[in-house]
């Protein structure tokens, strides 16, 4: 098939969406399909040479190093640009809507070049125009309603209206998702949340877990760094629970020699940076960002424990990458994490989300038991290899593409037959 793969932001080291685009597109071309990625900025890095990239420029209002910038008048070319700017100026997040409108404009001129379109988490109103032209599939990693719930709970009362406005695109995403018959998600937990929060019919959803490169993410031959804990957070947000991990470290360091390698891009002078300083953890917390896959793999295999203290996860690529590296985990019992790591105590210890005391106890107990860590590491590797593979992800995703193509073909045949009968 000829596949148009849409992603409104795709940089590989800015979270799971970029990894998903890169790995899925590679898996699809390995199966013999033709794939063209349409992406807004930040653009994907290191796409397979066989995958074509079409950049979908925007005003890029949140770019580094000047987020929430005011563009020059010469940058404004059309109504979509005006919509993007006006939405930002009124405290909203415009990218899902404006990217989808730009992608629809591009695909309207090239509809004959593709058999199917696959949207990655955008769910913008422009997809409904695309659906009039071509079969459409969309991936919802998890409903962003969960992010909004956590951000509202963390916000002081004066900022709650701004949080609600920022997430104003959710109403659009609900409306669009209900009108797409073929949806993908990454876990049974996410599927249940999407059905509940987006009012989706269960039969619209197909669960396809994400994969991991088990040749890159492998256990190391050498010893692990004593006391090293690694946490990978795709965003500096309350949803990721990093503050609870920092509070746990305050207690843990009293009884253990410990260090935290935090892989995250922190907001300058943001809550996490301030917490590290105020809790007196600067000497044992190292923050790293922009790691290559190889650097991340080396870091994960060097740690004694990987920790995912999130308050919610729709899947968790870092958990699967840690398992492939043979690194035992301590994770929150929330969202899809129990589904990803399997039976408690085998690959991971599970704790209540947001409970830093229980988190400190679980980390300390695992640091104190090297034999248990060794057993869990072996189980982690076995689970990653047997359950999670990008080859399987691509094959199952292509089956959903075919279902969408067949559905449209059957509808066209019905319309033709109806016309002939008249």
Secondary structure as UniProt FT lines:
FT   STRAND          2..7
FT   TURN            12..13
FT   HELIX           16..30
FT   TURN            31..32
FT   STRAND          34..39
FT   TURN            49..50
FT   STRAND          52..55
FT   TURN            61..62
FT   TURN            67..68
FT   HELIX           73..75
FT   HELIX           79..89
FT   TURN            90..91
FT   HELIX           95..108
FT   TURN            109..110
FT   HELIX           111..113
FT   STRAND          116..120
FT   HELIX           126..133
FT   STRAND          135..139
FT   HELIX           145..154
FT   HELIX           157..159
FT   HELIX           160..166
FT   HELIX           167..169
FT   HELIX           170..178
FT   STRAND          182..185
FT   HELIX           188..198
FT   HELIX           202..204
FT   STRAND          205..207
FT   TURN            214..216
FT   TURN            226..227
FT   STRAND          228..232
FT   HELIX           238..240
FT   HELIX           242..255
FT   STRAND          259..263
FT   TURN            268..269
FT   HELIX           271..278
FT   TURN            279..280
FT   TURN            282..284
FT   STRAND          285..288
FT   HELIX           293..302
FT   STRAND          305..308
FT   HELIX           317..324
FT   TURN            325..326
FT   STRAND          329..332
FT   TURN            335..336
FT   HELIX           337..341
FT   TURN            345..347
FT   STRAND          348..351
FT   TURN            353..354
FT   HELIX           356..367
FT   HELIX           370..387
FT   HELIX           390..421
//
